Amino acid sequence: MAQFTRIEVAQAMKDTGMIPLFFSNDIELSKNILKACYDGGARLMEFTSRGDFAHEIFAELTKYAIKELPGMIMGVGSVTDAAAASLYMQLGANFIVTPVLREDIAIVCNRRKVLWSPGCGTLTEITKAEELGCEVVKLFPGDLYGPDFIKGIKGPQPWTSIMPTGGVNPSEENLKGWFSAGVHCVGMGSQLISKEIIANKDYAGLTQKVKEVYAIIDKLRK
């Protein structure tokens, strides 16, 4: 059962400005990555459900976060159907992120008042998602649309909260483009938690990198 309401999750997304994305089938590695991001200031983690038995890893990570990382909001990405969304909510997911807009996922998440963020690529999809109760829309793949797309959407719909994923990297130049366009927050995966960090188990380096990203975001928002 979710530990945080969808309003609390949406606010945490806005407050922090960045959500790390990560998947591994190695539970100890996953715990270390989660802890490193937490120590760097992350208060949300999107565990991408992209492997067999991913739900088992997520269950252990969520128990770990509840016990050891107070205030850490665990969510799941790459969710493709309502059954998977329901399973992950039973395992403690506080938010559900999907690659596409699916009404069946909206229904099961809304029933439990859990935030869901669907991948959208047109104004029509974004509007439909909001009509279904979406608080934060995922722009995916972000690099195909870019900051100008967000500026275009925010013109007629300034109330729309957008989270681009894909095409976001830790550089100040890249982040400036997104935040100047008016994003609610950004999602960052391999550009943040790189193959090199994982291979070298450089958890201290990841913590520092996460801190630097949040420092850049704070600077851009002032």
FENLIN-V473693 format. One record per pair of residues at least 4 apart in sequence whose C-alpha atoms are under 7 Angstrom apart, sorted by the first residue. I is the first residue (numbers start at 1). J is the second residue. Records with the same first field share a line. If there is no record, write none. Layout:
I = J, J
This chain:
1 = 89, 90, 91, 92
2 = 89, 92, 93, 94
3 = 94
4 = 8, 9, 94
5 = 9, 113, 114
6 = 10, 113, 114, 115
7 = 11
8 = 12
9 = 13
10 = 14, 135, 136
11 = 15
12 = 16
13 = 17, 18, 185
14 = 184, 185
17 = 184, 185, 186, 217
18 = 185, 186, 187
19 = 44, 45, 46, 186, 187, 188
20 = 45, 46, 187, 188, 189
21 = 45, 46, 47, 48, 187, 188, 189
22 = 46, 47, 48, 189
23 = 47, 48, 49
24 = 30
25 = 54, 57
26 = 30
27 = 31, 57
28 = 32
29 = 33
30 = 34
31 = 35, 61
32 = 36, 203
33 = 37, 203
34 = 38
35 = 39
36 = 40, 203, 204, 206, 207
37 = 41, 42, 206, 207, 210
38 = 42, 43
39 = 207
40 = 207, 208, 210, 211
41 = 210, 211
43 = 71, 72, 73
44 = 72, 73, 74
45 = 73, 74, 75
46 = 74, 75, 76, 77
47 = 75, 76, 77
48 = 76, 77, 78
49 = 54, 76, 77, 78, 79
50 = 54, 78
53 = 57
54 = 58
55 = 59, 88
56 = 60
57 = 61
58 = 62
59 = 63, 91
60 = 64
61 = 65
62 = 66, 74, 92
63 = 67
64 = 68
65 = 69, 70, 72
66 = 70
73 = 94
74 = 93, 94
75 = 93, 94, 95, 96
76 = 93, 95, 96, 97
77 = 96, 97, 98
78 = 97, 98, 99
79 = 84, 85, 97, 98
80 = 98
81 = 85, 105
82 = 86, 104, 105, 108
83 = 87
84 = 88
85 = 89, 96, 105
86 = 90, 108
87 = 91
88 = 92, 93
89 = 93, 94
94 = 114, 115
95 = 114, 115, 116
96 = 115, 116, 117
97 = 116, 117, 118
98 = 117, 118, 119
99 = 118, 119, 140
100 = 118, 119, 120
101 = 118, 119, 120, 129
102 = 106
103 = 107
104 = 108
105 = 109
106 = 110, 116, 132
107 = 111
108 = 112
109 = 113, 114, 115, 116
110 = 114
116 = 134
117 = 134, 136, 137, 138
118 = 137, 138
119 = 137, 138, 139, 140
120 = 125, 126, 137, 138, 139, 140
121 = 125, 139, 140
122 = 126
123 = 127, 153
124 = 128
125 = 129
126 = 130, 137
127 = 131
128 = 132
129 = 133, 134
130 = 134, 135
135 = 161
136 = 161, 162, 163
137 = 161, 162, 163
138 = 162, 163, 164, 165
139 = 162, 163, 164, 165
140 = 164, 165, 166
141 = 165, 166
142 = 146, 164, 165, 166, 167
143 = 166, 167
145 = 149
147 = 151, 177, 178, 181
148 = 152, 181
149 = 153
150 = 154, 181
151 = 155, 181, 182
153 = 157
154 = 158, 160
161 = 183, 184
162 = 183, 184, 185
163 = 183, 184, 185, 186, 187
164 = 186, 187
165 = 186, 187, 188
168 = 174, 188
169 = 174, 188, 191, 192
170 = 175, 191, 192, 213
171 = 175
172 = 176, 216
173 = 177
174 = 178
175 = 179
176 = 180, 220
177 = 181
178 = 182, 183
179 = 183
188 = 192
189 = 193
190 = 194
193 = 197, 206
194 = 198
195 = 199
196 = 200
197 = 201, 202, 206
198 = 202
202 = 206
203 = 207
204 = 208
205 = 209
206 = 210
207 = 211
208 = 212
209 = 213
210 = 214
211 = 215
212 = 216
213 = 217
214 = 218
215 = 219
216 = 220
217 = 221
218 = 222
